[in-house]
Amino acid sequence: MAVELSADNKRMFWVPEGFAHGFLVLSDTAEFLYKTTDYWAPEFERSIAWNDPAIGIQWPIGGEPTLSAKDQQAKLLAAAEHFA
């Protein structure tokens, strides 16, 4: 699923608790805000590689994206820790 969020369209997008999600910034800058059910707990945060072929997301980019240090270390889904 893909949804474009912008200052112009004022849309929001709900991601259920525990679901993986990703985003691509299409402008030079962006402000991304989360509304969550609890305080942020980095020890429970996990990252999945943005370009994992098993997931197959066709990101609309040309070239390599700029990634955070955390996202550069992301694992493939097959190697990710799973929770019951």
PyMOL CGO cylinders between C-alpha atoms (Angstrom):
from pymol import cmd
from pymol.cgo import CYLINDER

trace = [
    CYLINDER, 0.00, 0.00, 0.00, 1.28, 3.50, -0.77, 0.3, 1, 1, 1, 1, 1, 1,
    CYLINDER, 1.28, 3.50, -0.77, -0.19, 6.81, 0.32, 0.3, 1, 1, 1, 1, 1, 1,
    CYLINDER, -0.19, 6.81, 0.32, 1.19, 10.26, -0.40, 0.3, 1, 1, 1, 1, 1, 1,
    CYLINDER, 1.19, 10.26, -0.40, 1.17, 12.49, 2.67, 0.3, 1, 1, 1, 1, 1, 1,
    CYLINDER, 1.17, 12.49, 2.67, 1.85, 16.20, 2.29, 0.3, 1, 1, 1, 1, 1, 1,
    CYLINDER, 1.85, 16.20, 2.29, 1.27, 19.58, 3.87, 0.3, 1, 1, 1, 1, 1, 1,
    CYLINDER, 1.27, 19.58, 3.87, -1.07, 20.31, 0.98, 0.3, 1, 1, 1, 1, 1, 1,
    CYLINDER, -1.07, 20.31, 0.98, -3.33, 17.25, 1.25, 0.3, 1, 1, 1, 1, 1, 1,
    CYLINDER, -3.33, 17.25, 1.25, -3.17, 17.12, 5.09, 0.3, 1, 1, 1, 1, 1, 1,
    CYLINDER, -3.17, 17.12, 5.09, -3.64, 13.35, 5.09, 0.3, 1, 1, 1, 1, 1, 1,
    CYLINDER, -3.64, 13.35, 5.09, -2.65, 11.06, 7.93, 0.3, 1, 1, 1, 1, 1, 1,
    CYLINDER, -2.65, 11.06, 7.93, -2.01, 7.34, 7.79, 0.3, 1, 1, 1, 1, 1, 1,
    CYLINDER, -2.01, 7.34, 7.79, -2.75, 4.83, 10.55, 0.3, 1, 1, 1, 1, 1, 1,
    CYLINDER, -2.75, 4.83, 10.55, -0.29, 1.96, 11.05, 0.3, 1, 1, 1, 1, 1, 1,
    CYLINDER, -0.29, 1.96, 11.05, -1.47, -0.66, 13.56, 0.3, 1, 1, 1, 1, 1, 1,
    CYLINDER, -1.47, -0.66, 13.56, 0.73, -1.29, 16.60, 0.3, 1, 1, 1, 1, 1, 1,
    CYLINDER, 0.73, -1.29, 16.60, 3.53, -3.72, 15.80, 0.3, 1, 1, 1, 1, 1, 1,
    CYLINDER, 3.53, -3.72, 15.80, 3.23, -3.40, 12.01, 0.3, 1, 1, 1, 1, 1, 1,
    CYLINDER, 3.23, -3.40, 12.01, 6.28, -2.72, 9.87, 0.3, 1, 1, 1, 1, 1, 1,
    CYLINDER, 6.28, -2.72, 9.87, 6.16, 0.50, 7.90, 0.3, 1, 1, 1, 1, 1, 1,
    CYLINDER, 6.16, 0.50, 7.90, 8.45, 2.57, 5.75, 0.3, 1, 1, 1, 1, 1, 1,
    CYLINDER, 8.45, 2.57, 5.75, 8.47, 5.93, 4.08, 0.3, 1, 1, 1, 1, 1, 1,
    CYLINDER, 8.47, 5.93, 4.08, 10.20, 7.74, 1.25, 0.3, 1, 1, 1, 1, 1, 1,
    CYLINDER, 10.20, 7.74, 1.25, 10.63, 11.51, 1.35, 0.3, 1, 1, 1, 1, 1, 1,
    CYLINDER, 10.63, 11.51, 1.35, 9.90, 13.02, -2.08, 0.3, 1, 1, 1, 1, 1, 1,
    CYLINDER, 9.90, 13.02, -2.08, 11.01, 16.56, -1.20, 0.3, 1, 1, 1, 1, 1, 1,
    CYLINDER, 11.01, 16.56, -1.20, 14.30, 18.09, -0.07, 0.3, 1, 1, 1, 1, 1, 1,
    CYLINDER, 14.30, 18.09, -0.07, 13.12, 18.16, 3.54, 0.3, 1, 1, 1, 1, 1, 1,
    CYLINDER, 13.12, 18.16, 3.54, 10.35, 16.56, 5.56, 0.3, 1, 1, 1, 1, 1, 1,
    CYLINDER, 10.35, 16.56, 5.56, 8.93, 16.52, 9.05, 0.3, 1, 1, 1, 1, 1, 1,
    CYLINDER, 8.93, 16.52, 9.05, 7.65, 13.07, 9.99, 0.3, 1, 1, 1, 1, 1, 1,
    CYLINDER, 7.65, 13.07, 9.99, 5.63, 12.79, 13.20, 0.3, 1, 1, 1, 1, 1, 1,
    CYLINDER, 5.63, 12.79, 13.20, 4.36, 9.65, 14.92, 0.3, 1, 1, 1, 1, 1, 1,
    CYLINDER, 4.36, 9.65, 14.92, 1.36, 9.46, 17.23, 0.3, 1, 1, 1, 1, 1, 1,
    CYLINDER, 1.36, 9.46, 17.23, 1.86, 6.32, 19.28, 0.3, 1, 1, 1, 1, 1, 1,
    CYLINDER, 1.86, 6.32, 19.28, 0.15, 4.21, 21.92, 0.3, 1, 1, 1, 1, 1, 1,
    CYLINDER, 0.15, 4.21, 21.92, 3.10, 4.47, 24.33, 0.3, 1, 1, 1, 1, 1, 1,
    CYLINDER, 3.10, 4.47, 24.33, 6.46, 6.15, 24.82, 0.3, 1, 1, 1, 1, 1, 1,
    CYLINDER, 6.46, 6.15, 24.82, 9.19, 5.35, 22.30, 0.3, 1, 1, 1, 1, 1, 1,
    CYLINDER, 9.19, 5.35, 22.30, 11.30, 2.41, 23.46, 0.3, 1, 1, 1, 1, 1, 1,
    CYLINDER, 11.30, 2.41, 23.46, 14.35, 2.05, 21.20, 0.3, 1, 1, 1, 1, 1, 1,
    CYLINDER, 14.35, 2.05, 21.20, 15.19, -1.37, 22.65, 0.3, 1, 1, 1, 1, 1, 1,
    CYLINDER, 15.19, -1.37, 22.65, 12.05, -2.73, 20.94, 0.3, 1, 1, 1, 1, 1, 1,
    CYLINDER, 12.05, -2.73, 20.94, 12.65, -1.05, 17.58, 0.3, 1, 1, 1, 1, 1, 1,
    CYLINDER, 12.65, -1.05, 17.58, 13.58, -3.25, 14.61, 0.3, 1, 1, 1, 1, 1, 1,
    CYLINDER, 13.58, -3.25, 14.61, 14.53, -2.39, 11.03, 0.3, 1, 1, 1, 1, 1, 1,
    CYLINDER, 14.53, -2.39, 11.03, 13.98, -4.37, 7.84, 0.3, 1, 1, 1, 1, 1, 1,
    CYLINDER, 13.98, -4.37, 7.84, 16.06, -3.60, 4.75, 0.3, 1, 1, 1, 1, 1, 1,
    CYLINDER, 16.06, -3.60, 4.75, 14.23, -1.19, 2.46, 0.3, 1, 1, 1, 1, 1, 1,
    CYLINDER, 14.23, -1.19, 2.46, 15.28, -3.15, -0.64, 0.3, 1, 1, 1, 1, 1, 1,
    CYLINDER, 15.28, -3.15, -0.64, 14.64, -6.69, 0.61, 0.3, 1, 1, 1, 1, 1, 1,
    CYLINDER, 14.64, -6.69, 0.61, 13.76, -8.66, -2.55, 0.3, 1, 1, 1, 1, 1, 1,
    CYLINDER, 13.76, -8.66, -2.55, 11.47, -10.97, -0.52, 0.3, 1, 1, 1, 1, 1, 1,
    CYLINDER, 11.47, -10.97, -0.52, 9.23, -7.99, 0.20, 0.3, 1, 1, 1, 1, 1, 1,
    CYLINDER, 9.23, -7.99, 0.20, 9.50, -6.56, -3.31, 0.3, 1, 1, 1, 1, 1, 1,
    CYLINDER, 9.50, -6.56, -3.31, 8.55, -2.92, -2.76, 0.3, 1, 1, 1, 1, 1, 1,
    CYLINDER, 8.55, -2.92, -2.76, 9.01, -0.91, -5.94, 0.3, 1, 1, 1, 1, 1, 1,
    CYLINDER, 9.01, -0.91, -5.94, 10.23, 2.37, -4.43, 0.3, 1, 1, 1, 1, 1, 1,
    CYLINDER, 10.23, 2.37, -4.43, 9.88, 5.26, -6.93, 0.3, 1, 1, 1, 1, 1, 1,
    CYLINDER, 9.88, 5.26, -6.93, 13.52, 6.36, -6.75, 0.3, 1, 1, 1, 1, 1, 1,
    CYLINDER, 13.52, 6.36, -6.75, 16.38, 6.87, -9.15, 0.3, 1, 1, 1, 1, 1, 1,
    CYLINDER, 16.38, 6.87, -9.15, 19.70, 5.72, -7.72, 0.3, 1, 1, 1, 1, 1, 1,
    CYLINDER, 19.70, 5.72, -7.72, 20.49, 4.94, -4.11, 0.3, 1, 1, 1, 1, 1, 1,
    CYLINDER, 20.49, 4.94, -4.11, 18.47, 6.62, -1.34, 0.3, 1, 1, 1, 1, 1, 1,
    CYLINDER, 18.47, 6.62, -1.34, 19.96, 8.48, 1.61, 0.3, 1, 1, 1, 1, 1, 1,
    CYLINDER, 19.96, 8.48, 1.61, 19.51, 6.21, 4.63, 0.3, 1, 1, 1, 1, 1, 1,
    CYLINDER, 19.51, 6.21, 4.63, 19.90, 6.77, 8.35, 0.3, 1, 1, 1, 1, 1, 1,
    CYLINDER, 19.90, 6.77, 8.35, 22.70, 4.89, 10.10, 0.3, 1, 1, 1, 1, 1, 1,
    CYLINDER, 22.70, 4.89, 10.10, 20.04, 2.64, 11.67, 0.3, 1, 1, 1, 1, 1, 1,
    CYLINDER, 20.04, 2.64, 11.67, 18.48, 1.83, 8.30, 0.3, 1, 1, 1, 1, 1, 1,
    CYLINDER, 18.48, 1.83, 8.30, 21.88, 1.11, 6.77, 0.3, 1, 1, 1, 1, 1, 1,
    CYLINDER, 21.88, 1.11, 6.77, 22.21, -1.72, 9.34, 0.3, 1, 1, 1, 1, 1, 1,
    CYLINDER, 22.21, -1.72, 9.34, 18.72, -3.15, 8.70, 0.3, 1, 1, 1, 1, 1, 1,
    CYLINDER, 18.72, -3.15, 8.70, 18.35, -6.91, 8.19, 0.3, 1, 1, 1, 1, 1, 1,
    CYLINDER, 18.35, -6.91, 8.19, 16.48, -8.84, 5.55, 0.3, 1, 1, 1, 1, 1, 1,
    CYLINDER, 16.48, -8.84, 5.55, 13.05, -10.01, 6.69, 0.3, 1, 1, 1, 1, 1, 1,
    CYLINDER, 13.05, -10.01, 6.69, 14.23, -13.65, 6.71, 0.3, 1, 1, 1, 1, 1, 1,
    CYLINDER, 14.23, -13.65, 6.71, 16.94, -12.75, 9.25, 0.3, 1, 1, 1, 1, 1, 1,
    CYLINDER, 16.94, -12.75, 9.25, 14.76, -10.45, 11.35, 0.3, 1, 1, 1, 1, 1, 1,
    CYLINDER, 14.76, -10.45, 11.35, 13.70, -11.22, 14.90, 0.3, 1, 1, 1, 1, 1, 1,
    CYLINDER, 13.70, -11.22, 14.90, 10.07, -12.39, 14.95, 0.3, 1, 1, 1, 1, 1, 1,
    CYLINDER, 10.07, -12.39, 14.95, 7.62, -11.81, 17.78, 0.3, 1, 1, 1, 1, 1, 1,
    CYLINDER, 7.62, -11.81, 17.78, 4.63, -13.94, 18.66, 0.3, 1, 1, 1, 1, 1, 1,
]
cmd.load_cgo(trace, "trace")
